[in-house]
Amino acid sequence: MVIVIPGSRKSGGFGLTKPALLTREMPLKQIARSEIDRNGCVQLPPAALHQLGINAPAKLLAARGSRVALGFIAKGLIYKEALKHKELEVVTCEE
């Protein structure tokens, strides 16, 4: 199981984390919970995408975040810079 938490206001998107990485000292707003499928993909519930302001299908930039979550960036300067680099691998998860 993974927990979906909101990203920053500047970069949008979201983070994926495991319950074991969350502590009482670090309360984070949980948007949704999901499972990782056998292909390593996570399907976010439509309500979570709506709450995050993400329209599927969306291109998101995976980024190393804090020690708490893997970040997926949806906008901002880092996202715009990444779009310029065609050598970056694009990974898609299909239903």
N, C-alpha and C positions, 0 to 999 in steps of 0.2 A: 504494500500500500504506500502511496505517496500523498503528500498534502500540498495543495496549491496555495501559495501566499502571494499577495500583490507585490508588483515591482515598484520601483521608485516613480515619483511623479515625472521626472525628467525623461527617463528611458521607457516608461510604461512596462508592458509585459507582465511577467510573473516569475515566481521561483517555485521549484519543486524540491521538496525535502522529505525526509523520513521522520516519523514520530520520535524515534530515538534521539534525533539531533535537536529536538526542541526541549527547552528546560523551563521550569517555572519562573526563572529569573528573566526569561526572554519570551514574553508573550507575543505571539504574532497573530494577526488576523487571518484566520483560515477561510479561504473562499470556497474550496471544494476538496474532496478526496477522490482519488482515482487509483487504478491498478496499472502496473506495467505489464503489457502483453508479452507473449513469447517472442515477438520480434523486437522487443525493447522500446515499444511505442506506448505513449500515454494518450488516451482520449480524454479531453476535457469536456465536462458537461456543457451543453449550450448555454445554460444560465450563467456559468462561470465565465465563458467567453464574452457574453453580453456585459456582465459586471466589469470585466477588464477592458471593455471597449475594443475587443479584437473580433474581426470578421473573418470567419473561416472560408476558404483556406487562406492562411496568412503566412508570410515569410517572417520568421523570427530569427534573431541572432542568439545562438547559445553562447553564454559567457560565464566564466568562473566568477562566482559571486563571493559571498562571505563563506565562512566555514559551515554555514547553516543550510544553504540552498544552492542549487544550480540555477542560474538566471537565464531567462529568455527575454531578450530586449525587443521592443516593438517600435521604438521611435527614438529620436534624439541624435546628437552628434556622432556617437559611436556607431549607431545603426547606419546613418548616412555614409559614414566613412567606409564601413564594411561593404556597402552596396557597390562601391567603386572597385573592389577587389574581386574580379571574376574568377580568380584562382581558388577562392574559398569554396569548400565542398558544400553542396546543397543536399540535405537529407530529407526525404519525405516519408511520412507514414500514411499508408492507405488503410481504409477500413477492410 
